[in-house]
Amino acid sequence: MKDLNKFELARIVGARALQLSLGAPPLIKATKKMSFIDVALIELEKGVIPLIILN
């Protein structure tokens, strides 16, 4: 994945966190202490986030 600037990172993590808050299943092993943003960040780091990033 390409390097993301802070605005792209915020947009992608925010979109995935919104999906999770609306009931989408997490794609990593999440604990109850983790926020939706924490889950989205880890998904992005592991490359399993289900979003397509175009240049």
N, C-alpha and C positions, 0 to 999 in steps of 0.2 A: 504494500500500500504506500502511496505517496505520503510525504510529510504534510501534515495538515497545519494550517495556521490556527490561531486561537478562535477565530470566528467560525471556521469550518468545523473545528472540534466541538464547539459549543452547540452548533446547529445539529450535528449528527447525534451527539450524546443526548441532547434535549429531545429530539424526535424519537429516539429509541426509548428513553425514559418515559415519555408520554405513552408509547405503545404498551410498555410494561404496566404502567398505572391503570391502563384501560383493560387489562386482563391478558395480555400476550404472555405466553410462557417464557420464562428465562431460558437461555441456551447454555447456561453454565450452572454449576451447583451453587445456589445462593442460600444464604442463611437469613433468618428473620431479622437480624441486626443490620443487614445491608439495605441501603436506600436504593431506589430505582436508578438513581444516577450512578451509584457505585457499581451496580450490575451492568449498566450500559457501558461504563468505562472499561470494565474487565472484558466484556464481550468485544469491544473495539480492539483492545490490546491483543486478545487471542485471535482476532480475525474471523469471528463467527457472527458478527452483527449482520442481520439480514437486510442491509441497505446497500444500494449500488451507488458508488461515488463516481461521478463523471467529471472530466476536466473541463 
